[in-house]
Amino acid sequence: MNCPIQSRNPERFVAYAAGTLDPETARALERHLAECAACRSIAADQTAVWKALDAWEAPPLSPNFDQRLYRRIDQEVRFSWWDRLARTFRPMPLRQAVPLTASAGLLLVAGLLLQHPGTIAPVAPRGEIVRANQVERTLDDLDLLRLLGTADSTQSVHPDAR
Amino acid sequence: MPGDVGRTTLLRFGWVVLLAILLAMVAAAQQPPTNPIDRWNRMSPAQRERELSKLPPARARLIRQRIWRYNHMRPEEQQALRERYQTFSQLPPDKQQIVRDRLREFHQLPQARRPVVHSEIARLRSWPEAQRQARMIGDEFRSQFSPQEQQIIRDLSAYLPN
């Protein structure tokens, strides 16, 4: 028989351990195992796995296990939109939260820059003191600008005349 | 399920973006107004008096009167002036100076000419740029206004649109 390792046929070891090989093939494989140490080792390991599985006893299931399982699957499928929305507020792992927050921040800054190019300036702190001479200059400018707003500009007072 | 995880992550991303936008809007609403008079009005009376006390009494009194006049303008007039100042304050300093010069020149025009020039500026400011340019190179415009008036109209309608 061809070596199962060289002929890339590992399923033969599984079938041998499970006892599903036909008798003739099983005998041929046993003859090969007597000559091939590598295959003997794999077959021994596979047989050990099967013996361990045979020895393992699954814990008994509750009588209504299937019912409960299908009910939970059904509930999952019928989650309301509110449940789905609320799920987004559950704490998320830091490795997801950090890149998400960073991307959102970048998007926001990019949006602000696109919307107000050149207008992002340091914001004056609250409780800022405005100097009296700055107020005076602004009043001068406002008086001048007011000239444009008055329908009858002849009524306006000349700022230099004050 | 991988699809569920993807949807939840996408929803979370949406929430983060929404929250960031809301925060930015709140921050923008809390920004101090750019008009120094409005910022002056937000100072405490004690702070205002402390600043005014640094000036000669007559000058301080005049500033108080002028601020009082500004604060007692009709709301729509004050808002229009605030918006005009906003446009003006965003001009580079050299352009701001041009506007100041033209407004002074405008005020020094003969009384009979001021309403004519004023209404021409108001008309051109409401026009699209191309139409405005076309009007200003036309013979009618040149024949109606002196070179100085043309310059006033040209600069004010260009630098203080709307």
Contacts between the chains, C-beta under 8 A, distances in Angstrom:
chain1	res1	chain2	res2	distance
A	84	B	11	7.9
A	85	B	11	7.4
A	87	B	8	5.9
A	88	B	8	5.9
A	88	B	11	4.2
A	88	B	12	5.0
A	88	B	15	5.9
A	89	B	15	7.6
A	92	B	12	6.1
A	96	B	9	6.6
A	96	B	12	7.7
A	100	B	9	7.5
A	100	B	12	6.3
A	100	B	13	5.2
A	100	B	16	5.4
A	101	B	16	5.7
A	103	B	13	7.3
A	104	B	13	6.8
A	104	B	16	4.2
A	104	B	17	4.6
A	104	B	19	7.9
A	104	B	20	4.9
A	105	B	20	6.3
A	107	B	17	6.2
A	107	B	20	7.8
A	108	B	17	7.3
A	108	B	20	4.6
A	108	B	21	6.5
A	108	B	24	5.9
A	112	B	24	6.9
A	119	B	90	7.5
A	123	B	31	5.4
A	123	B	32	7.3
A	124	B	32	5.0
A	124	B	39	7.3
A	126	B	30	7.5
A	126	B	32	6.9
A	128	B	32	6.2
A	128	B	39	6.3
A	128	B	43	8.0
A	129	B	43	6.7
A	129	B	47	6.2
A	129	B	51	6.9
A	130	B	36	5.1
A	130	B	39	4.9
A	130	B	40	4.6
A	130	B	43	6.5
A	130	B	51	7.4
A	131	B	51	6.3
A	132	B	51	4.5
A	132	B	52	5.4
A	132	B	54	6.3
A	132	B	55	5.4
A	132	B	60	7.2
A	132	B	63	6.3
A	133	B	55	7.7
A	134	B	36	5.2
A	135	B	36	5.7
A	135	B	37	6.3
A	135	B	40	5.1
A	135	B	51	7.9
A	135	B	63	6.2
A	135	B	67	7.1
A	136	B	59	7.7
A	136	B	63	5.7
A	138	B	35	7.0
A	138	B	36	4.4
A	138	B	37	5.6
A	138	B	85	7.6
A	139	B	37	6.9
A	139	B	63	7.0
A	139	B	66	4.7
A	139	B	67	7.2
A	139	B	70	7.1
A	141	B	85	6.7
A	141	B	88	6.6
A	141	B	96	7.9
A	141	B	100	7.1
A	142	B	37	7.0
A	142	B	70	6.6
A	142	B	81	6.0
A	142	B	85	6.0
A	143	B	66	7.8
A	144	B	99	7.7
A	144	B	100	5.9
A	144	B	103	4.2
A	144	B	104	7.1
A	145	B	81	6.3
A	145	B	84	4.9
A	145	B	85	5.9
A	145	B	88	6.0
A	145	B	103	7.2
A	145	B	160	7.7
A	146	B	81	5.9
A	147	B	103	5.6
A	147	B	106	6.5
A	147	B	107	6.1
A	148	B	84	6.8
A	148	B	103	7.2
A	148	B	118	7.5
A	148	B	121	6.8
A	148	B	122	7.9
A	148	B	156	6.8
A	148	B	160	6.6
A	149	B	77	6.8
A	149	B	80	5.7
A	149	B	81	6.2
A	149	B	84	6.8
A	151	B	118	7.8
A	152	B	115	6.6
A	153	B	106	7.5
A	153	B	107	7.6
A	153	B	114	4.7
A	153	B	115	6.6
A	153	B	118	5.0
A	154	B	111	5.3
A	154	B	114	5.7
A	154	B	115	6.9
A	156	B	107	7.5
A	158	B	107	5.3
A	159	B	104	8.0
A	159	B	107	8.0
A	160	B	104	7.2
A	162	B	62	7.1
